[in-house]
Amino acid sequence: MGTSVQHALEQLKTTGVRITPQRHAILTYLVESMGHPTADDIYRALEPNFPSMSVATVYNNLKMFIEAGMVRELTYGDNSSRFDANVSDHHHVICQSCGKIEDFSYPSLEDVGVQAEKSTGFEVKGLRMELYGLCKSCQ
């Protein structure tokens, strides 16, 4: 796991962003949690180590990571955005009971984009598929 954090930090440096201890911690938490945390989750997890950090600090850093293309913001109709450090092509299955989100990949979904382009003339720039159900714990 450490390599992807290192890679992300190198990427940030090339964009001229200063790597503060807080940024390092937020990014590491995101990469290692893989649990699609909210900004509040991140704040609560890191606050003991960074007493001076505010929720606003977390939000501002997340916005910066999003602009740098390193983090994805997931909005699923509920009021709290979740954040995903996995920016590779993947999709999500979401528990309707507890809100847990799991990643899954399904390469043949790319064909959906091709079909959409053919039938609509759109140039498809992205695809997001969400499946809903009950996770193992909630079944």
Order of alpha helices (4+ residues) and beta strands (2+ residues): alpha-alpha-alpha-alpha-beta-beta-beta-beta-alpha-beta
